[in-house]
Amino acid sequence: MIDRRAYWTANIRYVTILLLVWFTVSFGFGILLVEPLNEIRLFGSGFKLGFWFAQQGSIYVFVLLILIYVRLMNRLDKRYGVSEDEDSAE
């Protein structure tokens, strides 16, 4: 029997942390801190860093966070015995 409360507490903790990272990158870097970040140019392209975060960086970070979430949830599922892998099915 799995401890559902502990499982969902860990899941909500992961989601909260990842959403805070996403919020910081997309809203913080892309909107609030865009002016100071625009003073920095990306090496090789000349794009302003604030513009890059607002246009592309937040998307890249969002996709990366999805991959991190999948990996974290696979580990959590295995720890609590609710993995969807074929080798753990009985």
N, C-alpha and C positions, 0 to 999 in steps of 0.2 A: 504494500500500500504506500503510495507516495504522500508526502506532506504537501498538500495543495497550497496551503498558506505560504510556506517557505518558497515553493516554486514560483508562485505569482508575485511574491515580494521581490524575489531576485529578478524576475522578468520586468516588473515595473521599474526597478532600480536601473536596469540596463536601458530601458526606453527613456527614462528621465535624463540620464547622463548623456545619451546620444542626442536627444533633442536639445539639450543645453548647448552641446558642441555645435549642432547645426544652427541654432539661433544665434550663437556668438559669431559664427562665420558669415551667415547670410545677412542678418540684421545688423550685427555689430560692425563687422568689417566692411560690408557692402553698403551700409547706409550711414550709421553713426560715425564711423571713423574713416569715411571715404576721403575726406580732405587731407588729413595727415598722411594717409597711405598713398595718396596721389603724388606725394613728394618723392616716392620711391618708384623707380622704373624697373620693370622686369628685364633681366639680363638677356640680351640677344634679340629682344623684340621691341623694346622701347615703350611698351604699354605701361600705363600707370597702374600701380598695384591695386589701388582702390577700385578703379574701373574693372580690372581683371577679376577681383573678388565679386563684384556686383554682377558681372556678366557670365563668367565661366567658373571661377573658383568655388562658388557656393554649390554649383551643380556637381563638380568633381567631388567635393567633400560629401555631398549628399549620397552619391553613389558609393563612395568608400564607406560611409556609415551604414548603408544597407548591407554591404558585404561583412562588415564587422558584426552587425546584429545577427546575421545568419550564422556566423561562426560561434558567437556567444550562445545563441539559442540551441545550436546543435550540442554544444558541451553541456549546457544546462539540462537538456532533454536526456542526454546519456546519464548524467549524474542522478536524475530522478527516475530513470527507467521508463521514460516515455518517448524514447527515440523512435524515429520512423525508418531507421535503417533496417535492411532485411536481416542482417546478422543478429539484431537485438530482438526481432520478433520471435515469439515462442508459440 
